[in-house]
């Protein structure tokens, strides 16, 4: 029965990703909003919902390391795993001139979080500041992009249908990720895999499955702007939105390992993406493979 839930979860992820991408592209065309902006905001934020739920439950349940680790680990996975897999399938254009502002926000958010972590606690006030930064970023993205379409717009059958497709796709992604993570965890326990390894691998990657499924579908459909925007938007939302909302509700203690190793690694991954964008305007198949090797090395290191 576990295998049934596992494959049902997998199917829901990719069906949900297909509907989400179709709806997002439809809305982008209908309202003349660049697909990159849709990816950065609605898609990127929407696919981060699992991380938000996990972080809130962990912080309120007295497990702050899970909340912080989930956010930092997801940001690492978004760049190295998700963009890596997407680029291996098809090179992902990363036009520096178009995304440099969003990349600057991603790097800046990571640095700000690093400074907050050095204090050993993300306080109520710091959480509120992160949420405020998210609101400013969201306003800037929508206001600045609404009048600069990246490709000719065309009418879709109905913006309401596109919106429903996006909502249905998000629901499928959430449900599919839950089925997949729960069934995989049970199968791992059945063969004697430790709880620690399950947490570091299946659960951590599991909350990034919506981003992975969405980016894969977008890459296969040739909507690279949605795939890239999904990763950048998710990384920004993870810091500003997830840790911001969580800390605003309940201060989040931070273990010293995060500012010492994990967050610097996340920053290095983000800077590698910026470098590829600046030098080559894309993530090639070779660079994608290198991202995957780096992610495998990281997971093996933290699992030792």
C-alpha positions as CSV (number, residue, x, y, z in Angstrom):
1,X,0.0,0.0,0.0
2,X,2.9,2.3,0.7
3,X,4.0,2.0,-2.9
4,X,0.5,3.1,-4.0
5,X,0.7,6.2,-1.9
6,X,4.3,6.9,-3.1
7,X,3.4,6.7,-6.8
8,X,0.1,8.6,-6.2
9,X,2.1,11.4,-4.6
10,X,4.6,11.4,-7.5
11,X,1.7,11.6,-10.0
12,X,0.0,14.5,-8.1
13,X,3.3,16.4,-8.0
14,X,3.7,16.4,-11.8
15,X,0.0,16.8,-12.6
16,X,-0.1,19.7,-10.1
17,X,3.1,21.2,-11.6
18,X,1.6,21.0,-15.1
19,X,-1.6,22.8,-14.0
20,X,0.4,25.4,-12.0
21,X,2.7,26.2,-14.9
22,X,-0.2,26.3,-17.4
23,X,-2.2,28.7,-15.2
24,X,0.8,30.9,-14.4
25,X,1.7,31.3,-18.1
26,X,-2.0,32.0,-18.9
27,X,-2.2,34.7,-16.3
28,X,1.1,36.2,-17.4
29,X,-0.2,36.5,-21.0
30,X,-3.6,37.7,-20.0
31,X,-2.4,40.5,-17.8
32,X,0.8,41.3,-19.7
33,X,2.9,40.4,-16.7
34,X,6.3,38.9,-17.6
35,X,6.5,35.1,-16.9
36,X,9.6,35.8,-14.8
37,X,7.5,38.1,-12.4
38,X,4.8,35.4,-12.1
39,X,7.5,32.8,-11.3
40,X,9.2,35.1,-8.8
41,X,5.9,35.9,-6.9
42,X,2.9,33.6,-7.3
43,X,4.7,30.4,-8.3
44,X,7.8,30.9,-6.2
45,X,5.8,31.8,-3.1
46,X,3.1,29.3,-3.6
47,X,5.5,26.3,-3.9
48,X,7.2,27.4,-0.6
49,X,4.0,26.6,1.3
50,X,5.3,23.3,2.6
51,X,8.4,25.0,4.1
52,X,6.1,27.6,5.8
53,X,3.9,24.9,7.4
54,X,7.0,22.9,8.5
55,X,8.7,26.0,10.0
56,X,5.6,27.1,11.9
57,X,4.9,23.7,13.3
58,X,8.5,23.2,14.2
59,X,9.0,26.5,16.0
60,X,5.7,26.3,17.9
61,X,6.5,22.6,18.7
62,X,9.9,23.4,20.3
63,X,12.0,22.2,17.4
64,X,13.7,25.5,16.1
65,X,16.5,23.6,14.4
66,X,14.0,22.0,12.1
67,X,12.5,25.3,11.2
68,X,15.8,27.0,10.4
69,X,17.3,23.9,8.8
70,X,14.3,23.4,6.5
71,X,14.6,27.0,5.2
72,X,18.4,26.9,4.7
73,X,18.3,23.4,3.3
74,X,15.5,24.2,0.9
75,X,17.5,27.3,-0.4
76,X,20.5,25.0,-1.1
77,X,18.3,22.4,-2.8
78,X,16.5,25.1,-4.9
79,X,19.8,26.2,-6.5
80,X,21.9,23.0,-6.6
81,X,19.2,20.3,-7.0
82,X,16.3,22.0,-8.8
83,X,18.2,24.2,-11.1
84,X,20.8,21.4,-11.6
85,X,18.1,18.9,-12.7
86,X,16.4,21.5,-14.8
87,X,19.6,22.5,-16.6
88,X,20.6,18.9,-17.3
89,X,17.3,18.4,-19.1
90,X,17.6,21.7,-21.0
91,X,20.1,24.6,-20.4
92,X,18.3,27.3,-18.3
93,X,18.8,30.9,-19.6
94,X,19.7,33.3,-16.7
95,X,19.9,36.7,-18.4
96,X,21.9,38.8,-16.0
97,X,20.5,42.1,-17.1
98,X,16.9,40.9,-16.4
99,X,17.5,39.1,-13.1
100,X,20.3,41.0,-11.4
101,X,18.0,43.0,-9.1
102,X,16.3,39.8,-7.9
103,X,19.6,38.1,-7.5
104,X,20.8,41.0,-5.5
105,X,17.8,40.7,-3.2
106,X,18.4,36.9,-2.8
107,X,22.1,37.5,-1.9
108,X,21.2,40.5,0.4
109,X,18.5,38.4,2.2
110,X,21.0,35.6,2.8
111,X,23.6,38.1,4.2
112,X,20.9,39.7,6.4
113,X,19.9,36.3,7.7
114,X,23.5,35.5,8.4
115,X,23.9,38.6,10.6
116,X,20.7,37.8,12.5
117,X,21.8,34.2,13.0
118,X,25.2,35.3,14.6
119,X,23.1,36.7,17.5
120,X,21.8,33.2,18.2
121,X,18.2,34.3,18.0
122,X,15.8,35.7,15.3
123,X,13.6,37.9,17.4
124,X,10.0,39.2,17.0
125,X,11.4,42.6,15.7
126,X,13.8,40.9,13.3
127,X,11.0,38.7,12.0
128,X,8.7,41.7,11.5
129,X,11.5,43.4,9.5
130,X,11.9,40.4,7.3
131,X,8.1,40.4,6.6
132,X,8.3,44.1,5.8
133,X,11.2,43.5,3.4
134,X,9.0,40.8,1.7
135,X,6.2,43.3,1.2
136,X,8.5,45.8,-0.3
137,X,10.0,43.2,-2.7
138,X,6.6,42.0,-3.7
139,X,5.3,45.5,-4.4
140,X,8.4,46.3,-6.4
141,X,8.2,43.1,-8.5
142,X,4.6,43.5,-9.5
143,X,4.7,47.3,-10.0
144,X,7.9,47.2,-11.9
145,X,7.1,44.2,-14.1
146,X,3.5,44.8,-15.0
147,X,4.3,47.2,-17.9
148,X,7.3,45.4,-19.3
149,X,6.2,42.1,-21.0
150,X,9.1,39.8,-22.0
151,X,7.2,38.3,-24.9
152,X,4.1,39.2,-27.0
153,X,0.9,38.8,-25.0
154,X,-2.1,36.9,-26.3
155,X,-5.5,36.2,-24.9
156,X,-6.3,33.1,-23.0
157,X,-9.8,31.6,-22.7
158,X,-10.4,33.0,-19.2
159,X,-8.3,34.5,-16.5
160,X,-10.6,32.7,-14.0
161,X,-9.8,29.3,-15.5
162,X,-6.1,30.2,-15.4
163,X,-6.4,31.2,-11.7
164,X,-8.3,28.0,-10.9
165,X,-5.6,26.0,-12.7
166,X,-3.0,27.6,-10.6
167,X,-4.9,27.0,-7.3
168,X,-5.6,23.4,-8.3
169,X,-2.0,22.9,-9.3
170,X,-0.8,24.2,-5.9
171,X,-3.3,21.9,-4.1
172,X,-2.0,18.9,-6.1
173,X,1.6,19.8,-5.3
174,X,0.9,20.1,-1.5
175,X,-1.0,16.8,-1.4
176,X,1.5,15.0,-3.6
177,X,4.4,16.2,-1.5
178,X,2.7,15.0,1.7
179,X,1.9,11.5,0.2
180,X,5.4,11.1,-1.2
181,X,7.3,12.2,2.0
182,X,5.1,10.2,4.4
183,X,5.2,7.0,2.3
184,X,9.0,7.3,1.6
185,X,9.6,7.9,5.3
186,X,7.7,4.7,6.2
187,X,9.5,2.7,3.6
188,X,12.8,3.9,4.9
189,X,12.0,3.0,8.5
190,X,10.9,-0.4,7.3
191,X,14.4,-1.1,6.0
192,X,16.2,0.3,9.0
193,X,17.2,3.8,7.9
194,X,17.7,6.1,10.9
195,X,15.4,9.0,11.8
196,X,18.3,11.4,11.4
197,X,19.0,10.4,7.8
198,X,15.3,10.5,7.0
199,X,15.1,14.0,8.3
200,X,18.2,15.2,6.5
201,X,17.2,13.6,3.2
202,X,13.6,12.6,2.5
203,X,11.8,15.3,4.6
204,X,14.2,18.1,3.7
205,X,14.0,17.3,0.0
206,X,10.3,16.6,0.3
207,X,9.4,20.2,1.1
208,X,11.2,21.2,-2.1
209,X,9.4,18.8,-4.3
210,X,6.8,21.3,-5.4
211,X,9.6,23.6,-6.6
212,X,11.3,20.6,-8.3
213,X,8.1,19.4,-10.0
214,X,7.2,22.9,-11.1
215,X,10.6,23.8,-12.5
216,X,10.9,20.4,-14.3
217,X,7.5,20.9,-16.0
218,X,8.4,24.5,-16.9
219,X,11.8,23.4,-18.3
220,X,10.1,20.6,-20.4
221,X,7.5,23.0,-21.7
222,X,10.1,25.6,-22.6
223,X,9.0,28.1,-20.0
224,X,12.5,28.7,-18.6
225,X,11.5,32.1,-17.1
226,X,8.9,30.4,-14.9
227,X,11.5,27.8,-13.8
228,X,14.2,30.4,-12.9
229,X,11.7,32.8,-11.3
230,X,10.3,29.9,-9.2
231,X,13.8,29.2,-7.7
232,X,14.7,32.9,-7.1
233,X,11.3,33.7,-5.7
234,X,11.2,30.7,-3.5
235,X,14.7,31.5,-2.0
236,X,13.6,35.0,-1.3
237,X,10.3,34.0,0.2
238,X,11.9,31.3,2.4
239,X,14.0,33.9,4.2
240,X,11.8,37.0,4.2
241,X,8.4,35.2,4.4
242,X,8.9,31.9,6.2
243,X,11.5,32.8,8.8
244,X,10.0,36.3,9.0
245,X,6.4,35.1,9.7
246,X,7.7,32.3,12.1
247,X,9.9,34.7,14.1
248,X,7.1,37.3,14.3
249,X,4.9,34.7,15.9
250,X,7.6,33.0,18.0
251,X,11.3,34.0,18.3
252,X,13.5,31.4,16.7
253,X,16.7,30.2,18.5
254,X,19.5,29.5,16.0
255,X,22.1,26.7,16.5
256,X,25.7,27.8,15.9
257,X,26.1,25.3,13.1
258,X,23.9,27.2,10.7
259,X,25.9,30.5,10.5
260,X,29.1,28.5,10.7
261,X,28.5,26.1,7.8
262,X,25.1,25.6,6.3
263,X,24.2,29.3,5.5
264,X,27.7,30.0,4.1
265,X,27.2,27.0,1.8
266,X,23.8,28.4,0.7
267,X,25.4,31.7,0.0
268,X,28.2,30.0,-2.0
269,X,25.6,28.2,-4.1
270,X,23.7,31.5,-4.7
271,X,26.9,33.2,-5.7
272,X,27.7,30.4,-8.1
273,X,24.4,31.0,-9.8
274,X,25.1,34.8,-10.0
275,X,28.5,34.1,-11.5
276,X,27.1,31.8,-14.2
277,X,24.5,34.5,-15.0
278,X,27.1,37.3,-15.2
279,X,29.6,35.3,-17.2
280,X,27.4,33.1,-19.5
281,X,23.7,34.2,-19.1
282,X,22.7,30.6,-18.5
283,X,23.1,27.4,-16.5
284,X,24.5,24.9,-19.1
285,X,24.1,21.1,-18.9
286,X,27.6,20.9,-17.6
287,X,27.0,23.5,-14.9
288,X,23.8,21.7,-13.9
289,X,25.7,18.4,-13.5
290,X,28.2,20.2,-11.4
291,X,25.4,21.6,-9.2
292,X,24.1,18.1,-8.7
293,X,27.5,16.8,-7.7
294,X,27.9,19.6,-5.2
295,X,24.5,18.9,-3.7
296,X,25.3,15.2,-3.4
297,X,28.5,16.1,-1.7
298,X,26.7,18.4,0.7
299,X,24.1,15.8,1.7
300,X,26.8,13.1,2.2
301,X,28.8,15.6,4.4
302,X,25.9,16.5,6.7
303,X,24.9,12.8,6.9
304,X,28.3,11.8,8.2
